[in-house]
Amino acid sequence: MNDFLNDYEVVSYAQANALSVLFDVYKRSSVCDDLEPMTFGYNTWSGYYYIAFENISLSIVLTPRGEVMFMTTDISTGDEEFFDTEEEAMEHLEKVESGEWFSPK
């Protein structure tokens, strides 16, 4: 993963556009109101730009097709799940943290 804001002095058009989209979602978010961004980056394997948050396994993701998704990560297994809405993602995180949901092996 590449935290391009720290690694580059020049931001490309694609990076600036991705940040613009991600920041727009972030500023309109009701769930993310109290969350502090941990990093803004680009995953070279998936082609996703993302904002990851501190102290919560949630990221706002912009796919190569321009779709905005909310990604949760189960810290204990590394499983990632994608959701269309932040509400769905937060409900899933609550289930993961409470032990109601688990990934079959």
N, C-alpha and C positions, 0 to 999 in steps of 0.2 A: 504494500500500500504506500501511497505517496501523499504526504501532507504538503501539497504544492504551495501553500502560502508561506511555508518556512523554507522550502528548497529552492525557490526561484525568485529572482528579482523582477522578472517580467511575467505577467499573467497573459496567457493566450486568449483569443476570442472565445474559444470553446470553454476554457476554464472560467472566464468572466461570465459567460452566459449561464453555465451550470451553477455558479455561485448565486447569480441573480435569481434563478428559479428556486434554488434551495432556500435562500434567504426569504423569498416571498412566502413560501410555505411555512417556514419557521416563524415569521412575524405574524401570520394569520392563525397559527396553531393555538388552540386552547389548552391542549395537554402539555405542550412544551413551554408554556408560559414561565414556569419556575425552573426550567432546566438550563444549565450553563453548557454551551458547546465545548466539547473537549478538543475536537479536531475537525478540520475540513480537509477532505482528501479525495484521492482518485485511486481506485483499485485497478491496477493494470491488467489483472487476470480477467475480471468481469466487465471492465469498461464503465463501471459505476462511479459517479461522483457522489459524495455523501457528506453529511454532517453527523458526527457521532457525539453522543452526550456523556457527560461525566456521571458516575454513580447510577446509571441505568443502562440496560442493554438494549437501547433503542437508537436507530439511525434513520435519518431521512435520506432516501436514496433517489438519485436521478439515473435512470437506465439509459443505455445508448440510444434507445428509441424515443427518448424524451418523456418517458412515463415517470411520475413521482410515486414512490412506494415507501412504506414504512417497514423497516426490517428489525426484527428482534433476534437476539442471540441468547441461546441457553448457555450460560457461562460454564456449567459443569460438563456439557457434551459438545459444545461448539456448534450445535444445530442452529441454522438460520431459517427463519420463516418470514415470508413477505406478505404484507397486507395493503389493501387499497386505502384504508383510513387509519388515522392515528388512534381512534377509539378501539378498532379491532385489535390493533397492535398492543395497546395498553391492557385490554381484556386478556389477551394471550399471555402477556408478561405476568399478570396477576396469577393466572393459572399455573404458569411455570414456577413462579416463586412460592406458591402455596403447595406445590406438589400434586395438583390435580391433573396436570398434563405431563406426560412423559413420552419420549420418542422411542418407538419400538426398535430393537436392535436387529 
